[in-house]
Amino acid sequence: METPRIVVLVRADCRTCDRMEGVVREIGARVGEEHVVVDVDAADTDSEWRAEYGDRIPVTLVDGVEIGSWRIEPDDLVRALTGGDVP
């Protein structure tokens, strides 16, 4: 199975993370893209992600590029996914 284009990096018990993931879930459903949620503190998480993004969690990546940290604007995510204007 391919990794979805959208990755949301989170920490356990993080309300800000929950809010960001909710926005990503909503926009992903609207444009037909799935996402994965990765806890940066989990033992099996890539340590490079923890080192790079650990102090800015939550972070949303699209195709490996950071689109938002701490919060994400829905229109920014749509543009990142569609490469154009927000419908």
Protein Blocks (a to p, Z undefined) as FASTA:
>chain_A
ZZdfbdcdddehifklmmmmmmmmmmmmmnopacddddfkbmklcfklmmmmmmmcccdd
eehiafbghiacfklmmmmmnopacZZ
